[in-house]
Amino acid sequence: MFKKNIPLSNLKAELRRIGKTNADVARLLERTQACVVNKMNGKYEYSISEALMIQKEFFPYHDLNYLFYQE
């Protein structure tokens, strides 16, 4: 059986662990929730500044490479 490629699976899992939602990420980045959903699903990429903001606010103890890992 093939493993399904889930975009940003580490970031999604870590957000769930701390009880944060796409709406929380959208507020932080001052973007619409639809924009964040598109980025979470791999339709668009996060900018470096957006990735750093997410890490700093929610995951200062996690490495960017781990959070934004793509298979």
Phi and psi in radians as a Rosetta constraint file:
Dihedral C 1 N 2 CA 2 C 2 CIRCULARHARMONIC -1.550 0.35
Dihedral N 2 CA 2 C 2 N 3 CIRCULARHARMONIC 2.501 0.35
Dihedral C 2 N 3 CA 3 C 3 CIRCULARHARMONIC -1.413 0.35
Dihedral N 3 CA 3 C 3 N 4 CIRCULARHARMONIC 2.249 0.35
Dihedral C 3 N 4 CA 4 C 4 CIRCULARHARMONIC -1.293 0.35
Dihedral N 4 CA 4 C 4 N 5 CIRCULARHARMONIC 2.300 0.35
Dihedral C 4 N 5 CA 5 C 5 CIRCULARHARMONIC -1.396 0.35
Dihedral N 5 CA 5 C 5 N 6 CIRCULARHARMONIC 1.962 0.35
Dihedral C 5 N 6 CA 6 C 6 CIRCULARHARMONIC -1.870 0.35
Dihedral N 6 CA 6 C 6 N 7 CIRCULARHARMONIC 1.990 0.35
Dihedral C 6 N 7 CA 7 C 7 CIRCULARHARMONIC -1.002 0.35
Dihedral N 7 CA 7 C 7 N 8 CIRCULARHARMONIC 2.375 0.35
Dihedral C 7 N 8 CA 8 C 8 CIRCULARHARMONIC 0.900 0.35
Dihedral N 8 CA 8 C 8 N 9 CIRCULARHARMONIC 0.712 0.35
Dihedral C 8 N 9 CA 9 C 9 CIRCULARHARMONIC -1.069 0.35
Dihedral N 9 CA 9 C 9 N 10 CIRCULARHARMONIC -0.608 0.35
Dihedral C 9 N 10 CA 10 C 10 CIRCULARHARMONIC -1.164 0.35
Dihedral N 10 CA 10 C 10 N 11 CIRCULARHARMONIC -0.787 0.35
Dihedral C 10 N 11 CA 11 C 11 CIRCULARHARMONIC -1.076 0.35
Dihedral N 11 CA 11 C 11 N 12 CIRCULARHARMONIC -0.792 0.35
Dihedral C 11 N 12 CA 12 C 12 CIRCULARHARMONIC -1.062 0.35
Dihedral N 12 CA 12 C 12 N 13 CIRCULARHARMONIC -0.765 0.35
Dihedral C 12 N 13 CA 13 C 13 CIRCULARHARMONIC -1.131 0.35
Dihedral N 13 CA 13 C 13 N 14 CIRCULARHARMONIC -0.753 0.35
Dihedral C 13 N 14 CA 14 C 14 CIRCULARHARMONIC -1.177 0.35
Dihedral N 14 CA 14 C 14 N 15 CIRCULARHARMONIC -0.652 0.35
Dihedral C 14 N 15 CA 15 C 15 CIRCULARHARMONIC -1.074 0.35
Dihedral N 15 CA 15 C 15 N 16 CIRCULARHARMONIC -0.765 0.35
Dihedral C 15 N 16 CA 16 C 16 CIRCULARHARMONIC -1.067 0.35
Dihedral N 16 CA 16 C 16 N 17 CIRCULARHARMONIC -0.720 0.35
Dihedral C 16 N 17 CA 17 C 17 CIRCULARHARMONIC -1.032 0.35
Dihedral N 17 CA 17 C 17 N 18 CIRCULARHARMONIC -0.611 0.35
Dihedral C 17 N 18 CA 18 C 18 CIRCULARHARMONIC -1.737 0.35
Dihedral N 18 CA 18 C 18 N 19 CIRCULARHARMONIC 0.126 0.35
Dihedral C 18 N 19 CA 19 C 19 CIRCULARHARMONIC 1.314 0.35
Dihedral N 19 CA 19 C 19 N 20 CIRCULARHARMONIC 0.455 0.35
Dihedral C 19 N 20 CA 20 C 20 CIRCULARHARMONIC -1.749 0.35
Dihedral N 20 CA 20 C 20 N 21 CIRCULARHARMONIC 2.662 0.35
Dihedral C 20 N 21 CA 21 C 21 CIRCULARHARMONIC -2.098 0.35
Dihedral N 21 CA 21 C 21 N 22 CIRCULARHARMONIC 3.043 0.35
Dihedral C 21 N 22 CA 22 C 22 CIRCULARHARMONIC -1.058 0.35
Dihedral N 22 CA 22 C 22 N 23 CIRCULARHARMONIC -0.568 0.35
Dihedral C 22 N 23 CA 23 C 23 CIRCULARHARMONIC -1.113 0.35
Dihedral N 23 CA 23 C 23 N 24 CIRCULARHARMONIC -0.668 0.35
Dihedral C 23 N 24 CA 24 C 24 CIRCULARHARMONIC -1.123 0.35
Dihedral N 24 CA 24 C 24 N 25 CIRCULARHARMONIC -0.731 0.35
Dihedral C 24 N 25 CA 25 C 25 CIRCULARHARMONIC -1.145 0.35
Dihedral N 25 CA 25 C 25 N 26 CIRCULARHARMONIC -0.726 0.35
Dihedral C 25 N 26 CA 26 C 26 CIRCULARHARMONIC -1.062 0.35
Dihedral N 26 CA 26 C 26 N 27 CIRCULARHARMONIC -0.762 0.35
Dihedral C 26 N 27 CA 27 C 27 CIRCULARHARMONIC -1.077 0.35
Dihedral N 27 CA 27 C 27 N 28 CIRCULARHARMONIC -0.761 0.35
Dihedral C 27 N 28 CA 28 C 28 CIRCULARHARMONIC -1.057 0.35
Dihedral N 28 CA 28 C 28 N 29 CIRCULARHARMONIC -0.780 0.35
Dihedral C 28 N 29 CA 29 C 29 CIRCULARHARMONIC -1.512 0.35
Dihedral N 29 CA 29 C 29 N 30 CIRCULARHARMONIC -0.095 0.35
Dihedral C 29 N 30 CA 30 C 30 CIRCULARHARMONIC 0.983 0.35
Dihedral N 30 CA 30 C 30 N 31 CIRCULARHARMONIC 0.849 0.35
Dihedral C 30 N 31 CA 31 C 31 CIRCULARHARMONIC -2.190 0.35
Dihedral N 31 CA 31 C 31 N 32 CIRCULARHARMONIC 2.930 0.35
Dihedral C 31 N 32 CA 32 C 32 CIRCULARHARMONIC -1.334 0.35
Dihedral N 32 CA 32 C 32 N 33 CIRCULARHARMONIC 2.764 0.35
Dihedral C 32 N 33 CA 33 C 33 CIRCULARHARMONIC -1.129 0.35
Dihedral N 33 CA 33 C 33 N 34 CIRCULARHARMONIC -0.618 0.35
Dihedral C 33 N 34 CA 34 C 34 CIRCULARHARMONIC -1.091 0.35
Dihedral N 34 CA 34 C 34 N 35 CIRCULARHARMONIC -0.675 0.35
Dihedral C 34 N 35 CA 35 C 35 CIRCULARHARMONIC -1.084 0.35
Dihedral N 35 CA 35 C 35 N 36 CIRCULARHARMONIC -0.784 0.35
Dihedral C 35 N 36 CA 36 C 36 CIRCULARHARMONIC -1.135 0.35
Dihedral N 36 CA 36 C 36 N 37 CIRCULARHARMONIC -0.738 0.35
Dihedral C 36 N 37 CA 37 C 37 CIRCULARHARMONIC -1.043 0.35
Dihedral N 37 CA 37 C 37 N 38 CIRCULARHARMONIC -0.762 0.35
Dihedral C 37 N 38 CA 38 C 38 CIRCULARHARMONIC -1.067 0.35
Dihedral N 38 CA 38 C 38 N 39 CIRCULARHARMONIC -0.690 0.35
Dihedral C 38 N 39 CA 39 C 39 CIRCULARHARMONIC -1.239 0.35
Dihedral N 39 CA 39 C 39 N 40 CIRCULARHARMONIC -0.704 0.35
Dihedral C 39 N 40 CA 40 C 40 CIRCULARHARMONIC -1.123 0.35
Dihedral N 40 CA 40 C 40 N 41 CIRCULARHARMONIC -0.546 0.35
Dihedral C 40 N 41 CA 41 C 41 CIRCULARHARMONIC -1.595 0.35
Dihedral N 41 CA 41 C 41 N 42 CIRCULARHARMONIC 0.074 0.35
Dihedral C 41 N 42 CA 42 C 42 CIRCULARHARMONIC 1.488 0.35
Dihedral N 42 CA 42 C 42 N 43 CIRCULARHARMONIC 0.113 0.35
Dihedral C 42 N 43 CA 43 C 43 CIRCULARHARMONIC -1.222 0.35
Dihedral N 43 CA 43 C 43 N 44 CIRCULARHARMONIC -0.657 0.35
Dihedral C 43 N 44 CA 44 C 44 CIRCULARHARMONIC -2.293 0.35
Dihedral N 44 CA 44 C 44 N 45 CIRCULARHARMONIC 2.844 0.35
Dihedral C 44 N 45 CA 45 C 45 CIRCULARHARMONIC -1.793 0.35
Dihedral N 45 CA 45 C 45 N 46 CIRCULARHARMONIC 2.647 0.35
Dihedral C 45 N 46 CA 46 C 46 CIRCULARHARMONIC -1.290 0.35
Dihedral N 46 CA 46 C 46 N 47 CIRCULARHARMONIC 2.489 0.35
Dihedral C 46 N 47 CA 47 C 47 CIRCULARHARMONIC -1.298 0.35
Dihedral N 47 CA 47 C 47 N 48 CIRCULARHARMONIC 2.872 0.35
Dihedral C 47 N 48 CA 48 C 48 CIRCULARHARMONIC -1.069 0.35
Dihedral N 48 CA 48 C 48 N 49 CIRCULARHARMONIC -0.735 0.35
Dihedral C 48 N 49 CA 49 C 49 CIRCULARHARMONIC -1.125 0.35
Dihedral N 49 CA 49 C 49 N 50 CIRCULARHARMONIC -0.645 0.35
Dihedral C 49 N 50 CA 50 C 50 CIRCULARHARMONIC -1.154 0.35
Dihedral N 50 CA 50 C 50 N 51 CIRCULARHARMONIC -0.767 0.35
Dihedral C 50 N 51 CA 51 C 51 CIRCULARHARMONIC -1.056 0.35
Dihedral N 51 CA 51 C 51 N 52 CIRCULARHARMONIC -0.749 0.35
Dihedral C 51 N 52 CA 52 C 52 CIRCULARHARMONIC -1.129 0.35
Dihedral N 52 CA 52 C 52 N 53 CIRCULARHARMONIC -0.667 0.35
Dihedral C 52 N 53 CA 53 C 53 CIRCULARHARMONIC -1.106 0.35
Dihedral N 53 CA 53 C 53 N 54 CIRCULARHARMONIC -0.767 0.35
Dihedral C 53 N 54 CA 54 C 54 CIRCULARHARMONIC -1.099 0.35
Dihedral N 54 CA 54 C 54 N 55 CIRCULARHARMONIC -0.811 0.35
Dihedral C 54 N 55 CA 55 C 55 CIRCULARHARMONIC -1.077 0.35
Dihedral N 55 CA 55 C 55 N 56 CIRCULARHARMONIC -0.845 0.35
Dihedral C 55 N 56 CA 56 C 56 CIRCULARHARMONIC -1.083 0.35
Dihedral N 56 CA 56 C 56 N 57 CIRCULARHARMONIC -0.751 0.35
Dihedral C 56 N 57 CA 57 C 57 CIRCULARHARMONIC -1.319 0.35
Dihedral N 57 CA 57 C 57 N 58 CIRCULARHARMONIC -0.766 0.35
Dihedral C 57 N 58 CA 58 C 58 CIRCULARHARMONIC -1.879 0.35
Dihedral N 58 CA 58 C 58 N 59 CIRCULARHARMONIC -0.508 0.35
Dihedral C 58 N 59 CA 59 C 59 CIRCULARHARMONIC -2.416 0.35
Dihedral N 59 CA 59 C 59 N 60 CIRCULARHARMONIC 1.000 0.35
Dihedral C 59 N 60 CA 60 C 60 CIRCULARHARMONIC -1.106 0.35
Dihedral N 60 CA 60 C 60 N 61 CIRCULARHARMONIC -0.290 0.35
Dihedral C 60 N 61 CA 61 C 61 CIRCULARHARMONIC -1.651 0.35
Dihedral N 61 CA 61 C 61 N 62 CIRCULARHARMONIC -0.021 0.35
Dihedral C 61 N 62 CA 62 C 62 CIRCULARHARMONIC -1.941 0.35
Dihedral N 62 CA 62 C 62 N 63 CIRCULARHARMONIC 2.571 0.35
Dihedral C 62 N 63 CA 63 C 63 CIRCULARHARMONIC -1.356 0.35
Dihedral N 63 CA 63 C 63 N 64 CIRCULARHARMONIC 2.491 0.35
Dihedral C 63 N 64 CA 64 C 64 CIRCULARHARMONIC -1.029 0.35
Dihedral N 64 CA 64 C 64 N 65 CIRCULARHARMONIC -0.675 0.35
Dihedral C 64 N 65 CA 65 C 65 CIRCULARHARMONIC -1.056 0.35
Dihedral N 65 CA 65 C 65 N 66 CIRCULARHARMONIC -0.651 0.35
Dihedral C 65 N 66 CA 66 C 66 CIRCULARHARMONIC -1.211 0.35
Dihedral N 66 CA 66 C 66 N 67 CIRCULARHARMONIC -0.882 0.35
Dihedral C 66 N 67 CA 67 C 67 CIRCULARHARMONIC -1.081 0.35
Dihedral N 67 CA 67 C 67 N 68 CIRCULARHARMONIC -0.706 0.35
Dihedral C 67 N 68 CA 68 C 68 CIRCULARHARMONIC -1.867 0.35
Dihedral N 68 CA 68 C 68 N 69 CIRCULARHARMONIC 0.420 0.35
Dihedral C 68 N 69 CA 69 C 69 CIRCULARHARMONIC -1.096 0.35
Dihedral N 69 CA 69 C 69 N 70 CIRCULARHARMONIC 2.336 0.35
Dihedral C 69 N 70 CA 70 C 70 CIRCULARHARMONIC -2.117 0.35
Dihedral N 70 CA 70 C 70 N 71 CIRCULARHARMONIC 2.287 0.35
